[in-house]
Structure formats: C-alpha cells, structure tokens
Amino acid sequence: MSNHELSSSGESDELKRSLSNRHLQLIAIGGCIGTGLFMGSGKTISLAGPSIIFIYMIIGLMIFFVMRALGELLLSNLQYRSFIDLSTDLIGPWAGYFVGWTYWLCWITIGIADLSAIIYYLEFFNQGQSFSPMEGAMISMAAIIFIMGLNLMTVKLFGELEFWFALIKIIAILVLIAVGLWMIFIGFTSEQGDVAAFSNLWSYGGMFPTGSAGFLAGFQIAIFAFVGVELVGTTAAETKDPERNLPKAVNSIPIRIIFFYVFALIIVMSVTPWSHIDPKVSPFVNLFSQAGIAAAAIIMNLVVLSSVMSSMNSGVFSTSRMLFGLSRENQGPKSFGVLNKRFVPSNALYFSGVCLVAGAGLQYLVPNTIEAFTLATTLSTVLFICVWLIIMWSYIVYYKTRPDLHAKSVFKMPGGVLMCWVVIVFFIGMIVVLGLEADTRKALMVSPIWLLILLIGYLGFYKKRAK
C-alpha cells in the first residue's frame, strides 16, 4: 500500500489525497491573489508609480521559475509530500529542518499581518473610527477561533472553502476591471477633477516617476503579494492525480499574474493618477468609491476581508502540514505527526493557533495597524525568500545528482541550472533592497534572531535525537 492510501480498516497515519483538480486550480489562483495585492498595492503605487507594472511582471517571472523547479522536484518522486521531504533528501536533514520551521514561521507572521488587515478593514464599518487595543485583540481572537474551526474539519472542506474564497476574489477583480474600463470609456471625471484615461499611466512623470530609488523600493511590498503561490506545492500530498493536475496549476501562473495583477493595476492607475492614490486606502476599494457606487465600495471591503480570511485559512493549513512533515522527519515533536479521525494533524493546528494568539498580542505593542502590517509582512518576505532559495538549491543538487530522474521528467524546468542561478541572484538582491527603507530595515534586522533560534534548536535538540 502506498504512503497516501487508506488501509483496509479505514485508518491511516498519512495525509489523504482528497483535493481535486478544481480545488488545486483555485488554490493556485487564491495563492496569487492575496492580502498583498488588495492592501499593499496602494503603498507600492505611491513608492514606484506606474513602474509597479514592470515590478509585478519581473517578480512574477522569477516566481514562475521557482514553481517550475518545485513542480519537477515533486513529480520526480511522489513520496515527496512537501519542501521538507525534498530538501532533506537532496541537501540534507539540516535543510529540511530549516525550510520546514522557516515556512511555518512565514505563515505565522502572515497570519499576524492578516489579523492587522482584518482590524484595519473592519474599521470601515466602524464609521472609520479606530478600534481600541482591547477591541483589536477581541477581533483577532474571534478570527483565529473561526479559522481553527474550519481547518479542524476534513481536507476536502478546506479545499472547498478555498475554492469559494478564490472565486469571490476572481469575480471581484473581474468586476473592478469591467467598471474601470467603463469609467475610462466614458471619460469619467472624479470630484478632484481627474479624468479616467489610459494616458494617466505616463502623464504624471512618465512610467518611472520616482526614479530608480522608487522602482527598487516598490519591490519590497510587491514581493509580499506573491507569497503563498507555492501553496500548490504544499497541497501536492493531498491532491488527486498530481502528475496531471500539478503541471496545469503551475503553468497557468504567468497568465494569472498578468491578468489579476498587471491588468487590474493598469485599470486602477488609469482611473486615478498614481500620485493621487492614498497609500493607506486599498486602491480597489477606492475605485468604486470614486465611481460613486457606495454599495459597491462596501461589497469590495467585504471581498477584501474574505481575501484576508482566505490568506489566514491557507496559512493555518500550511503551518499544520509543515509541523506534520517535521514530526515525520523527527525534526519536531512526535505529537505533531498525529492525525485525527478526519485525517487532519490537529495537534499541529492547535500549536499554530496558540502562536497566532500570541501574535494577536501585537495589537497592544503596535497599535498602529499599518506599522504592524509592514513589520510582519517584511519579516515574512525575508523568510519566504529563504524558502525559495532552498527550493532552487534543491533543484541544482537534483539536476547534478539525479540525472536519470531529470532525463525522464515530463515537466522539466525551463533553463535548468542556469535559470536557477538567475533566480538565486535576483532574490539575494531583493534582500539587499529590503534594507534600503527604514520601515522594512527594522524587520530585516530582526530576522537573524530566527536563524539563531533555529541553529540552537538544530544543534541542541534534533542532533541529539538523531544520534
């Protein structure tokens, strides 16, 4: 019997392949459309202007190659359940330990950022009044309990919920594009006197109005918009027929990025000139407000809230699967490797939930939700870059040490090892860029503390257990 099949008694200590192609496709899209796009794009536009279009295309291209490398690796050995398995096998136990725990922290920090975003967007329904720290903490607790309850159900239910969450986001962006095109077509004029037209893209200082410094600064938040796209790899262990479904999901990423990011932002900046966009307000919500469609602005706020909840839902799912994988590799507590009767790693879920509750305490320490969001997103971006670098490193080792598997692969990564090095150099450069701005430099300076904690944990606990 294979690792992922049920035994005759109906019980198994392995994850079930319960997610269909429909679930995987929409999870892939949902991973592409996250909090970073809805909440972070306003600030990115204020930093980079229309050059944000090129920023998203460049990052999207690099992420596509990361996903192609990950896709080939996962399909080369169907016993690989996640990054932990393939990095442990190809690089060594330390790499699996590092990538597993780091990816877990990535999603915990994103969960904390999402809690800030939930509070921020609920203030819209509170007549724009800020919540007190106590109210913020109560909202955070309610969100955590709700998401935990969803994830304790079956894997298929998770896939179904993500399917509908993603569908809501897709419909919202399609409506935004349609409304924006209509406003451009009729030459809509805002209360501030701005006329909607495609020429707004280059009429306010050109495509690079803030120069090279602004262009580089735009990468900081834009990268965060892409975190979660590798969730397709995390769900591979629970997907039916991965040889057929995984390539389809990965190959469609570039089209989704062009449509949902590039085209949507072209519309947003054509309706409202980039220099008139408030970095503290979601440009997606603002577009409907500009059109004078009050009800649509309310609906868009609800859509953004559902997007944030979707991000948290995916994050909690990912953290529990990473802890499950770490436990199975003896790199985490044994209890995290226990599945409940619904084949969900419940103990791992509870632990992640407790850590998110601790993160909710940030509302007391950093009552400014935008500042808390920026700190959490920058830290998670640094850690995600580390995970992507390990994936590329794993591919280089695989390419050199498993030439027979590479030769047999029907889903080869374009460009091979050369493209791996291009991606590695790009993301190392992005870590340097994160140090250029004061607000992101704080989180960058904090990130080595995590590496130190990991080193102590690896040498002090895992090494002893391995012996």
PyMOL commands that set and color helices and strands:
alter all, ss='L'
color gray80, all
select helices_A, chain A and resi 21-32+35-76+83-90+93-126+133-151+155-185+198-201+211-224+231-238+242-251+253-271+274-276+283-290+294-328+334-337+346-360+362-365+369-401+403-408+416-434+438-466
alter helices_A, ss='H'
color red, helices_A
deselect
rebuild
show_as cartoon
